[in-house]
Amino acid sequence: MDIWVNKCNEEEPSDDFKEAFVFSIDHEKKATIFSSIKDVWRRLSINPISSIYEDLSIIALSVFAVDKRVSRWFTDDKWTREFRISIPVLNYEKWSGTTKLWNETLSFLTGDIWDVNFRKTNKIYGKYSKRTRNKLDISKCTAVSLFSGGLDSFCGAIKVLSEGESVCFVGHNEYPKLAEKQEKLKNSMQEAYPNQNIEFIGFTANSRAPYRNGKKLKGSENTSRGRSLLFLCIGVSIAGIIGDSIPVYIPENGFIGLNIPLTNSRKGTCSTRTTHPFFIKKYNEILKSVGIKNYISNFFAYKTKREIVNLVEDNNVFKRGVGLTISCSHPCLPRWNREGDKTYPRNCGYCYPCLIRKSSLIGLNVDEIYSIEDSLSLEFLTNNASHKVKMNDAIAVINSLYRYNNLDENELKRLIKCTGPLTIEEIDKFLIVYKKTMKDIAEMISENEEIQQYVGIGSYE
């Protein structure tokens, strides 16, 4: 599919993109891509932002919009899309040499085939913001850390603060009420670390259907792997405002970062590849090639989620805030709960991320409220009438444990290699992470002997 991205009332698509679908980053004419990032930059008294960081943000918004609005359902294999996309940039000379890197990086991230093209523009996106509110000063911050409001990013925030850093936390407010939780967690951290500068910056982004010859593209996509790239690029742009060597942290456990499919039938459905070492390496290569020095790193890359929790479990900030963190794949489902309890966002307790969350909190006295209290009970797993869809992830997690118990070390390494290019050292480190996480899952499941007998996989010692 051909995609042409317009910026601030630019020209119509060129001849070789005449039949392209058009996305427009413009609030005045046929806007299809929206973001509050201009207001964020203005609150930081940066208007316009440095052109290289604006370009990075425009590229990320374009990829986000395309990924969100083009359905995989209409492809031959119901997954792999083919994109040829033209993106306007201010620094064409710098970006034109990165197309091969972008194609490789995006193809790995989203699982599609990308053909990225850049073209020169003089239109500045950032300077068109008209609103100014609540000025922020982040000049004294020494690092930027991505802050989703999830358990890993919360633990990462505590780690960085406990080491004396002053931090600007950046979050993508992808659904209502998330920012409220993020602010509460930030305030709790500021109270505990009063002598350090702590700020939280949340931004929004959304996309409408593109148009071609006056007609809109039908359908949308819910896998949204490109959203994480947007999160990273905005974090880097904010780091660049503080200083060109300010680091950007993306705290996430190695098990999720590696993202081995739970079963052979789920190979295409891993929700993210953002913290896989290959993706981070390629993304940092892109930044380096255009002169951006604010590199991404994940200091939890070779730790399990339980190990991450254990690092901070005695911290009072963790004890007060862990119950507010959201790890769920669909935290807003209670909005449509017919039973009357519409409190959201909250963890459902039965999706894959929620189950890994549960395994990391074993032995801790954490007050957790789930949509379904016991998703690992025999009643839940066998009640097909009520929980047919909801039980899928729990069954897949149990099956992955069965697979783990029946594979030798060489076969486990093969699974790890299949996630993407890795060095021998990385494979060995991830093998340890994988084994430890599977043992944590086993301990979580072993609390219910009925399930062990039901699935026929016996002891997990």
N, C-alpha and C positions, 0 to 999 in steps of 0.2 A: 504494500500500500504506500502511495506517495503522500507525504505530509509536508505542508508549507507553513512555517510559523511566521506570523506577522508581528511586528513590534511597533506600537505607537503609530498607527495609520500609515504603514509602509505601502510600498507599491504592490500591485497585484502579482501573483505567481509568474515566474519567468516561463519562457516557452517550454522548457523541458519539464516543468512542473504544472503545466496548464490543467491537467486533470487531477491535481492533488486536492486532498482535503485540507482546508485552511483552519489553523488555530490562530487566534489573535490575543496577544497580551496587551490589552488596551481597554480602558474603562469607558471609552467614549464611542466606539464604533464596533459593533459585532464582537464584543468581548466574549471569549470562550475560556480563557485562563485567568483565574483570580488569585491574588495572594495579598496578605497584609504586610509582606516583607518591606515594602516601601515605607510604610508607617513606622516599622521597627527602625529602619535606617534613619528616618527623620527624628525619632525619639532619641537617637544616639548623636544627634546634631551632625549627621553625615548626609549631605544633600548636594550633589549626588555622591554615591559611593565610588571608590576607585574602580575604574572601568574593567579591570581584569576580574574583579569579584562580581561585578554586575553581570559580565558575560557568563561566569560560572553559574550564577543564579538563574539566568535566562535559560541556559542549557538544561539545568536540572528541572525547571518548571516545564520546559517543553517535553522532556522525557517522561516526567510525571503525568502530564496531561495525555500524551499518546498512550501510555501504558494503561491509564485509567479508562479511556474512552473507546478503545478498540478491542472488541470482544474476541476472545480466543475461540469462541464457539463456531465461528464462521470459517475456521481454517480446516484443512484436510484432516489433520490429526487431532483437532480440537484443542491444540495447545500452541504450536509454533507459528508465530506471526512473522511476516517479512515487512520491514519498514525501510523506506528511503525518505530521509527527513532533511529539510533545509532549515537551518537555524541562523538568525542574524546575530552577528557579534561586532563589537566595537574594535577588538584587537584581532582582526582577521589574520594578520601575518603570524601571530603566535598560535592561534588555534588551528590554522590550516594544516599544520604538520602533525596534528594529534588524531586525525580521523581513524587511522588504523587502531590506535590504542582505545579510542572510544568504542569502536565497533566490537573489539574483543572484550572489553570490560562490560559493556551493556549486554552483549550476547550471553555472557556468563551470568550476569545478574538476573536478567529477566527470562532467559531460556528462549529468546527469539533471535532472528537474524536482522542485524542492524546495518544500515548504510548511511552514516552520518555525513552530511555536507554542511559547510559553513559558508556564509556570504557576508560581505562587508556592509555595515550600516553605520550611520552617524546619529541615529535616534537614541536618546538617553531615556531609559525607563525610570530610573530612580528619582529624577528631579520633578516628576509630575505629581508627587504626593502633596496634598493640600492640607492634611490634618496634622496637628501637633498636639501631643498630650503626654503628661507624665514623663518629663525628660529623664533619661537614664545616663549615669556616668559609670562606665565600665573600665575606665582607663587604668585603674589600680588592680584589675584582675590579672592573674598570672597564667590562667588556663581557661579553656572552654571545654565543657563536658556536655555531651548530649544527654538529655534528661527526659525520658519518655513517661516517667511516672511508674515504670515497672520495677520489679524487685532488683534486677541486676543494676540498672542505672542508679537506683537509690543507694545500694551498697557501694557502688563506685563513687558516688558523690561523698559518702561518709569517709571512704578511704582517702580520697584526694584532700578533703578538708582536714582530716586528722593528721595529714602530713604537712599541714601549714599553708597550703595553696589558697589563694583568693580566686574564686571561680565564678565564671558566668555560665549558668546552665541554660541550655537552649532546648526548647520542646516544640514539637509539631502538635498543635491542638486539632486533632483529627475528628473529634466528636465533642458534643456539648458536655460540659461539666468536668472535662479532664483538666482544664487549666486551673479550676478551683482546687483540685487535689494536688496538683503540682505546686501551686502557691502555698498550700498548707505545709507541704513537706519542706519547701524552701524556707518558710518562716521558722519552722522547727529547727532547721539547721542553723539559721542565723542566730537564733536564741542560744544555741549550744556553742557557737563559735563567734562571739560578739566582736572580736578584734580582727576578724577577716572580712574582706569585702565579698559579699555573696549577692548575685543578681540572678533573676530568672527572666528569660525572654521567651515568650511563646509567639508563634506565628501560625497563620492559617493558609491553606491553599486548596483550591478546588478547580474543577474543570467542567465545562459544558460540552455538548457534542459539537464537533467541527462541522463545517459546511463545505459543499462543493456545488457550484452553479446554483446557489441559493437553497439547496436541499441539505438537511442535516443528516449526519451519519447515525444510523439506528444502533441501539444496543450499548452496553457498557461492560466493564470488566471488574471483577472483585478480587483478583489475586494481588494486584497492586504492588509488585516487587519494586517498581520504580520509585515508590514513595520514600524508601530508605535512602536513595541517592539524593533526593531533595533535602532530607533531614541533614545529611552530611554536608552538602554544598552550602546550605544556609549557615550551618555551624562554622564552616571555614570562612565564609564571608564576614561573620561577626568577629571571629578570631583575627582576621586581617585588619579590622577597624582598631583593635587594641594594639596590635603590633605584628610585623611580618614573620616573627618567629614563634608566636604564641601557639602552643600545641592544642590539638583537638582530640579529646578522649571519647571513645565509644565503648563503654563497659558492657560486655556481654559474655556469658559463660561459653566455654569452648565446645560443649556438647551441642548447643543450639547453633553456634557459629559454624560448626562442621556440618550439621544438619543431614546426617545419614537418614535416608528414608526408613520409616518404621517397618514397612513391608515392601516386597518387590513391586507390588501393585501401586505403591504411592510414590514412585520415583519422580514424577513430574510435579508433585504438589507441595514440596517443601516451601514454606512461606517466605523465607529470606535466605540470601547468601551474602548479606552485607558485611558480616564480620569474618567471612572465610578469608584466610590469609592471602589467597590468590587475588581476590577482589580488592582487598586493602592495598596490596602491593601494586596492582595495576592502577588503582585510583591515585595513589601517591605518585606514581610515574607520570600521570597526566598533569598533576599539580606542578611537579618539578619541571616538566617540559615547557610550561608557560611562565615559570618564574615565581610560582606561589610556594612559600616556605612553610605554611601552616599545615603540617602533616597530620594524618589520622593515625591513632594507635589504640590498641585494645589491650590493656594490662591484665585483663582476665582471660586472655585467649586460651590458656592451657589450664584453666581451673574449672571444676564442676560448679554447678549452681549451689550445691550444698557447701562446698569449700568456700565459696564467696560469702555465703551467709555466715559460716563459722568465723570468718575474719572479723565480722562486725557485730556478732550477736550479743556481745556484752555492752555495746555502746548504747547509751540511753536514747539517743536520737533514733537508732534502729528500733528499739523496743517500743517507742511511742509512735513511730511512723509506718512500720511494716504492714500493719493492717490496712493502711490507705493505698498501698501500692497495687497496681493493676497489671496482671500478667496475661490476661485472658485474650483469646482470639476474637471474641464477640461480646465485649463488656456492656453493650447497650441493649442486649436482648430483653432485659426486664421491662423496658419501655412498652413492650407489646405483650406483657404477661397478662393472660386472661384471668389469672387467679387473684389479681388485685395488687400484689406487691410490685410496684414499678420503680423501686429504688435502683438507681444506676448512676455511674458505672460501677460494676462489681465483677468479681471473678465468678465464672459459671461453675467451676469445679470439675468439669468433665472433658474439656478440650485438652489437646496435647500440651500447650503451655501451662495450663492449670495443673495438670498431672505432674509435670516436671517441677512445678512450684511446690506442690505438696511433698514430693520426695526430698526437696531441699530443706523443708521445715520440720522434718521428723525429729521428735524429741524436744522441740521448742514449744513453750506455752504461748502460742500466738492465737489471738482471737480472730478467726477467719469466718466471714459470712459468705456462703456460696448460694447460688440459685438452687442447686441440688446438693444436699448435705453429704451423701455418701455415694459417690459415683463408682466406687470400687466394691460395692456390695453385690452379692449374688442376685438379689432381687432386682437391682438396677440393670445388670447385664443380661438378665433373662426376660425382662418385661418388654418384649418387642413392641407391643402395642403403644406404650407410652414413650419409650426411649430408643426407638429404632435408629434414628439418626444420631442422637446424643451419645449412644454407647460406642460409636464407631472408633473414636480415638482411644478409648479405654481398651477395647479389644485389640487394636493395632499395637498399643504399648505392650500389652501382655504377649502378643505374638512376637514382638521384637525381642522380648526377654527370652522367649522360647528359642528363637533363632540364635541368640547370643550363646545360650547354653549348649548349642549343638554345632558351634563353629570353632575351629582351632584358631591359633593366633595369626597364621598366614591368611586365612580366609577373612578374619577381622580387618587385617591390613588392606586386603583387597577392597572391602567395603569403603574404607576410609579413602583409598586412592580414587575411587569412583566419584567422590564429591568434587574433585577438581585437582589441578596440578599442585603437588606438594613435594617438599624435599623429604629425604629419608629421615632427617631429624624431626621435621614437623609430623610425619606419620607416626614415629615412635612416641612423641609427646601426646598426640591425639589418641593413640591406642590406650594410654594410661587414663586419659580423661573419659574415654568411652567405657572402659571397664569399670571405673569408679562410679560413673553415673548409672550403669546398669545394676550395679550392686545396691545403689540407693533406691532404684525403682523396685528391685527385688525385696528390699527391706520393707518398703511401703506396702507391697502386695502381700508379703508374708504375714501381715497382721490379720489376714482373713484366710483361714484354712479352707473355707468353702470354695473360694475362687480357685485356689491351687488345685483342688480336686476336680472342679468343674472343667477347667481348661486342660487338665491332665499333664501338668508340667512339674509336679512334685516340688521337691525342696530346691532352694536357691543358694544353698551354702557353697 
